[in-house]
Amino acid sequence: MTSASRPCERLCPKCGIWKYHGRFRSRKRPTSIGVGIEFNSLCRDCEQIERNERKNDDRARAIIERRAADHARKSGVAKSFFMVNMNYAALVPMLRVMMTPEGRCLCCGHPFLNERDIQIEHREPPRHPQDWARLHARNLGLACQSCNGTKARKSYALWLDEQEEARLSNQEHRATFDAEITASAPVQMTIEELLLG
């Protein structure tokens, strides 16, 4: 539709498609004869693609910065305060490693199911929006959704004790199960035993 475009359409230089002018962001601008409308050169679809590309350039940094921005908004400080003073920048390389196929939950040791399964958890939950000691990166860890969900707002010490009790119970259950399987399994003889027997 290059030469036969309608008057209500604009050409996006990135995708090369003529689109209805409503598919472009616009803003009112004062002109010498009144107020005019100025359109962005890229259509909304191409703008979204560019935003996603910028965001995914360093996905781990984007996730940590978003978390820092959320805490900054709640506590009334700048995002840079959390990235620098609260040391959230130190979490970026850790999250990068966890996002690889070798990444494992620090609590249970299982591989993460996907990117959303990696959660930033507080060892000790913050008591209020400006609880700097508990909002600091030294109080944060990376865990899977299951471990973060079982911990919830419990103290870290209580949660560790519960996890150890669960591990010991599971170990006992597994030993009992293995003993039952071994006792009920038929005896297998080797070829040598059959020939000599």
C-alpha positions in Angstrom: 0.0 0.0 0.0 2.9 2.3 -0.7 1.5 4.8 -3.2 -2.2 4.1 -2.6 -2.2 5.1 1.1 -5.2 6.8 2.5 -4.9 10.4 3.9 -5.5 9.0 7.5 -2.4 6.8 7.3 1.3 7.3 8.1 4.4 5.3 7.1 6.4 3.8 9.9 10.1 3.9 8.8 11.0 0.9 10.9 8.5 -1.7 9.8 7.7 0.0 6.5 4.0 -0.4 6.8 1.3 2.3 6.3 -0.8 2.4 9.4 -3.8 4.4 10.7 -2.6 7.6 12.4 -4.1 6.3 15.7 -1.4 3.6 15.7 1.2 6.4 16.3 1.7 8.3 19.6 0.8 12.0 19.3 1.0 15.2 21.3 -0.3 18.7 20.9 2.3 21.3 20.0 1.8 25.1 19.8 2.4 26.5 16.3 2.3 30.0 14.8 -1.4 29.4 13.8 -2.6 27.7 17.0 -2.2 24.2 18.2 -1.0 21.4 15.9 -0.6 17.7 16.4 2.9 16.1 16.2 3.3 12.3 15.7 6.1 10.1 16.7 8.0 8.7 13.7 7.6 5.0 14.8 4.3 3.2 15.2 3.3 2.0 18.7 4.1 -1.6 17.7 7.7 -0.7 16.7 8.1 1.4 19.9 7.1 -1.6 22.0 9.6 -3.8 20.2 12.4 -1.3 20.8 11.4 -1.1 24.5 11.4 -4.9 24.8 14.8 -5.0 23.1 16.3 -2.5 25.5 14.8 -4.2 28.5 16.0 -7.6 27.4 19.6 -6.4 26.7 20.4 -7.1 30.3 17.3 -8.9 31.8 18.9 -9.5 35.2 19.7 -5.8 35.6 16.2 -4.8 34.5 14.6 -7.1 37.1 16.8 -5.8 39.9 16.3 -2.2 38.9 12.5 -2.7 38.8 12.7 -4.2 42.4 14.8 -1.2 43.5 12.4 1.2 41.9 9.4 -0.4 43.7 11.2 -0.2 47.1 12.3 3.3 46.4 8.8 4.4 45.6 7.4 2.8 48.8 10.0 4.3 51.0 10.2 7.8 49.3 13.8 7.7 48.1 15.5 7.6 44.7 16.1 4.3 42.9 19.8 5.0 42.9 19.8 4.9 46.7 18.7 1.2 46.6 21.1 0.4 43.7 24.1 1.9 45.4 23.6 2.4 49.1 21.5 -0.7 49.7 23.8 -2.6 47.3 21.2 -4.0 45.0 23.7 -3.7 42.2 25.5 -6.7 43.8 22.4 -8.9 43.1 22.7 -8.4 39.3 25.6 -10.9 38.7 24.0 -13.4 41.1 20.7 -13.2 39.2 22.5 -13.5 35.8 24.0 -16.8 37.0 20.7 -18.1 38.3 19.1 -17.4 34.9 21.4 -19.8 33.2 20.5 -23.5 32.9 23.0 -24.3 35.7 21.1 -22.0 38.1 19.9 -23.7 41.2 17.7 -22.6 44.2 20.0 -21.8 47.1 17.5 -23.3 49.5 16.4 -26.7 48.0 19.0 -27.1 45.2 16.5 -27.8 42.5 16.9 -26.1 39.0 14.6 -23.2 38.4 11.6 -24.0 36.2 11.8 -20.7 34.4 12.7 -17.0 34.9 9.6 -16.3 36.9 10.5 -19.1 39.3 13.6 -17.2 40.5 12.4 -15.0 43.3 14.1 -12.4 45.4 13.3 -13.2 49.0 13.9 -11.4 52.3 15.6 -13.5 54.9 14.0 -11.4 57.5 10.9 -9.6 56.3 10.9 -5.8 56.5 8.9 -4.4 59.3 8.1 -1.1 57.6 8.9 0.7 54.2 12.1 2.3 55.6 13.5 -0.7 57.5 16.9 -0.1 55.9 18.6 -3.1 57.7 16.1 -5.6 56.3 15.8 -3.9 52.9 19.6 -4.1 52.3 20.9 -6.6 49.8 22.7 -8.5 52.6 19.2 -9.6 53.8 18.1 -10.8 50.3 18.5 -14.1 48.6 17.4 -15.8 45.5 15.1 -18.8 45.9 12.5 -20.7 43.9 8.9 -19.9 44.2 8.2 -23.0 46.3 10.9 -22.2 48.9 9.9 -18.5 49.0 6.3 -19.5 49.4 7.0 -21.8 52.3 9.1 -19.2 54.1 6.5 -16.4 53.6 6.9 -13.9 56.5 8.4 -16.4 59.0 11.8 -15.6 60.6 14.7 -17.1 58.7 15.8 -19.1 61.8 12.3 -20.7 62.2 12.1 -21.5 58.5 15.6 -23.1 58.5 14.5 -25.3 61.5 11.3 -26.3 59.7 13.2 -27.1 56.5 15.7 -29.3 58.4 12.9 -31.2 60.1 11.3 -31.7 56.7 14.6 -32.9 55.2 15.2 -35.4 58.0 11.6 -36.7 57.7 12.0 -37.1 54.0 15.3 -38.9 54.5 13.7 -41.3 57.0 10.8 -41.9 54.6 13.1 -42.6 51.7 15.2 -45.1 53.8 12.0 -47.0 54.9 10.8 -47.0 51.3 14.1 -48.3 49.9 14.2 -51.1 52.6 10.7 -52.2 51.7 11.6 -52.3 48.0 14.8 -54.3 48.7 12.9 -56.8 50.9 10.2 -57.4 48.4 12.4 -57.5 45.3 12.9 -61.0 43.8 16.4 -62.3 44.1 18.3 -62.2 40.8 20.9 -64.7 40.1 23.8 -64.2 37.8 24.5 -66.5 34.9 27.5 -68.0 36.8 25.3 -68.8 39.8 22.7 -70.5 37.6 25.4 -72.6 35.8 27.2 -73.5 39.1 24.0 -74.0 41.1 
